[in-house]
Amino acid sequence: MAELQVEVVAADHFVWSGAATLVKARTAEGEIGVMPGHTPVLAVLAPGELAIEPVEGNRITLHADGGFFSVDSNRVVIVADNAEMQESA
């Protein structure tokens, strides 16, 4: 099964990286959902929630204060001004 390699970093710290099947985020243009095979994208990340469905384990939710969202060759890189993991419900 195809998967995405995801990396989330903030301006001053590492947040999360790993394999995932889906990444959802809010950009300046609206919401985006990325699955393996997605066309390349470079977008401005809007403040809000990021959701990552890892290959193994439960959904990961983060809050980002804006930044950039890049997709290319099944690799997603999110460079946020600030990002923090959210507590699981």
Backbone bond lengths (Angstrom), bond angles and torsions (degrees), N, CA, C in turn:
res aa  C-N    CA-C-N  psi(-1)  N-CA   C-N-CA  omega(-1)  CA-C   N-CA-C  phi
1 M - - - 1.455 - - 1.535 109.11 -
2 A 1.315 115.68 135.21 1.475 120.38 178.73 1.521 109.90 -70.22
3 E 1.315 114.20 151.01 1.461 119.19 178.96 1.520 109.64 -145.29
4 L 1.306 114.63 163.57 1.460 122.74 176.86 1.522 109.18 -98.27
5 Q 1.311 116.46 144.35 1.461 121.01 169.16 1.528 105.69 -99.41
6 V 1.315 116.65 118.31 1.463 122.12 -172.56 1.517 110.47 -115.19
7 E 1.324 115.26 137.92 1.461 121.20 175.84 1.524 107.78 -136.36
8 V 1.322 115.53 127.67 1.467 121.35 177.48 1.525 107.72 -121.49
9 V 1.321 115.61 121.86 1.458 121.25 177.26 1.518 109.56 -131.25
10 A 1.319 115.46 149.40 1.460 121.67 173.56 1.517 106.90 -104.42
11 A 1.308 116.32 171.36 1.461 121.08 -177.42 1.524 112.30 -55.57
12 D 1.329 117.11 -33.86 1.466 118.91 -175.48 1.530 114.91 -124.54
13 H 1.345 118.56 8.46 1.461 119.47 177.75 1.531 112.40 -161.24
14 F 1.326 115.08 155.16 1.459 123.54 174.45 1.525 108.43 -77.24
15 V 1.337 117.80 140.77 1.463 120.73 -179.03 1.529 111.63 -112.46
16 W 1.344 118.75 -57.12 1.460 121.21 -177.53 1.522 110.02 -163.76
17 S 1.350 116.09 148.18 1.459 120.01 169.50 1.516 108.22 -149.75
18 G 1.330 115.71 152.56 1.454 120.65 178.76 1.512 111.21 162.36
19 A 1.322 114.76 -175.94 1.458 121.95 179.87 1.528 109.39 -88.72
20 A 1.339 116.01 140.47 1.460 120.76 -178.75 1.527 110.37 -144.73
21 T 1.319 115.25 162.16 1.461 121.11 176.73 1.523 112.00 -104.63
22 L 1.345 117.48 -16.75 1.460 121.96 -177.83 1.522 109.97 -157.06
23 V 1.337 115.48 138.16 1.470 121.74 173.15 1.518 106.68 -129.99
24 K 1.329 117.03 128.64 1.465 122.01 177.05 1.518 108.96 -120.73
25 A 1.341 115.98 137.66 1.464 120.66 -179.02 1.519 109.18 -152.07
26 R 1.317 114.99 166.89 1.459 121.33 174.93 1.527 107.62 -106.44
27 T 1.318 115.83 127.95 1.459 120.68 176.46 1.521 108.90 -111.79
28 A 1.317 116.57 175.95 1.465 120.88 177.86 1.525 110.65 -62.89
29 E 1.334 118.06 -22.69 1.468 123.48 -179.45 1.531 112.52 -91.17
30 G 1.326 117.75 -12.53 1.460 121.52 -176.98 1.521 110.02 133.09
31 E 1.337 116.52 -171.79 1.462 120.56 -178.42 1.505 111.39 -75.24
32 I 1.342 115.87 147.05 1.455 122.02 176.96 1.520 108.73 -133.34
33 G 1.319 115.07 140.04 1.455 122.22 173.26 1.518 107.72 -121.95
34 V 1.316 116.81 131.26 1.457 121.23 -176.22 1.521 109.30 -121.75
35 M 1.335 114.86 128.19 1.457 122.40 174.95 1.534 107.42 -121.90
36 P 1.327 118.01 165.99 1.470 119.73 178.20 1.528 111.00 -52.87
37 G 1.336 115.98 139.76 1.456 121.39 -179.47 1.517 114.29 90.36
38 H 1.345 118.06 0.61 1.466 121.54 -179.08 1.525 110.62 -62.58
39 T 1.313 116.44 146.64 1.461 120.38 176.81 1.527 109.74 -67.10
40 P 1.333 117.28 154.70 1.464 119.73 179.06 1.530 112.07 -59.94
41 V 1.341 115.04 140.82 1.467 121.94 -178.86 1.523 108.00 -144.08
42 L 1.318 116.01 142.14 1.456 122.21 167.73 1.514 105.64 -130.97
43 A 1.326 117.47 119.84 1.459 121.12 -174.53 1.521 110.72 -137.22
44 V 1.318 114.84 156.93 1.461 121.87 173.02 1.527 106.99 -82.92
45 L 1.319 116.02 124.54 1.457 122.19 -179.68 1.517 109.73 -80.97
46 A 1.325 116.38 126.00 1.462 121.28 177.16 1.527 109.04 -86.90
47 P 1.328 117.63 153.82 1.461 119.55 176.16 1.529 110.57 -59.42
48 G 1.317 116.76 137.58 1.454 120.47 178.61 1.505 112.44 152.44
49 E 1.331 114.19 -161.80 1.457 121.89 -173.76 1.525 111.78 -88.70
50 L 1.334 115.82 141.55 1.459 123.87 169.97 1.519 106.81 -113.80
51 A 1.313 116.99 139.43 1.467 120.89 176.92 1.519 108.26 -124.75
52 I 1.313 116.02 132.14 1.457 122.19 179.75 1.521 107.64 -125.68
53 E 1.347 115.69 128.33 1.464 121.59 174.12 1.528 106.92 -100.04
54 P 1.335 118.08 97.52 1.462 119.48 -178.69 1.528 111.52 -69.00
55 V 1.316 116.34 158.26 1.460 121.24 177.78 1.529 109.38 -59.67
56 E 1.324 116.69 -40.40 1.467 121.45 177.48 1.519 109.06 -125.01
57 G 1.320 116.51 136.50 1.459 120.37 176.83 1.515 112.29 102.00
58 N 1.326 114.66 -176.52 1.455 122.46 -176.04 1.521 112.05 -85.90
59 R 1.320 115.37 162.52 1.465 122.55 178.23 1.528 110.08 -54.81
60 I 1.321 114.96 140.15 1.462 121.78 177.98 1.518 107.52 -108.35
61 T 1.312 115.68 129.94 1.453 121.10 179.17 1.523 108.63 -118.27
62 L 1.330 115.21 132.68 1.456 121.51 178.70 1.518 108.75 -129.32
63 H 1.315 115.76 157.93 1.457 120.89 171.88 1.525 107.32 -115.11
64 A 1.339 115.84 128.59 1.463 120.69 179.26 1.521 109.43 -119.80
65 D 1.323 116.10 146.56 1.467 122.02 -179.59 1.523 112.73 -97.88
66 G 1.319 117.69 22.18 1.462 121.79 -178.68 1.508 110.21 109.64
67 G 1.321 116.55 170.01 1.459 121.84 -179.60 1.513 110.35 146.89
68 F 1.361 116.29 -140.18 1.452 121.80 -178.70 1.521 110.45 -131.08
69 F 1.331 115.19 149.81 1.461 124.11 -176.71 1.521 107.09 -129.41
70 S 1.335 117.57 118.51 1.461 121.87 -176.16 1.517 110.55 -124.55
71 V 1.340 116.01 136.23 1.458 122.11 176.04 1.522 107.85 -129.88
72 D 1.346 116.64 128.73 1.462 120.97 175.83 1.523 108.79 -163.10
73 S 1.323 116.27 128.65 1.477 122.34 176.45 1.527 112.75 52.05
74 N 1.333 116.38 50.77 1.471 123.20 179.30 1.522 113.24 59.57
75 R 1.315 116.54 26.04 1.465 121.78 175.36 1.524 107.95 -121.54
76 V 1.322 116.01 126.76 1.466 122.40 178.37 1.525 107.39 -113.82
77 V 1.325 115.85 124.02 1.465 120.95 177.11 1.516 107.67 -121.68
78 I 1.320 115.67 124.22 1.464 122.13 177.83 1.521 107.27 -116.10
79 V 1.318 115.53 117.27 1.464 121.90 177.12 1.526 105.76 -111.24
80 A 1.311 115.83 106.30 1.460 121.33 -174.90 1.530 111.30 -103.32
81 D 1.337 115.40 151.18 1.456 119.61 172.29 1.528 109.51 -59.08
82 N 1.329 114.92 -44.72 1.460 122.62 173.73 1.514 106.81 -153.68
83 A 1.329 118.41 141.19 1.464 122.57 179.01 1.517 108.84 -147.70
84 E 1.311 115.22 140.47 1.465 121.62 -179.75 1.529 109.15 -138.20
85 M 1.331 115.78 142.28 1.466 121.28 173.65 1.522 108.33 -67.55
86 Q 1.332 115.92 141.74 1.459 121.74 176.77 1.518 108.87 -96.26
87 E 1.314 116.46 151.35 1.463 121.30 178.32 1.526 109.82 -69.55
88 S 1.326 116.78 143.01 1.470 121.35 176.07 1.504 109.16 -73.64
89 A 1.329 114.88 147.56 1.470 120.36 -179.54 1.502 111.58 -79.86
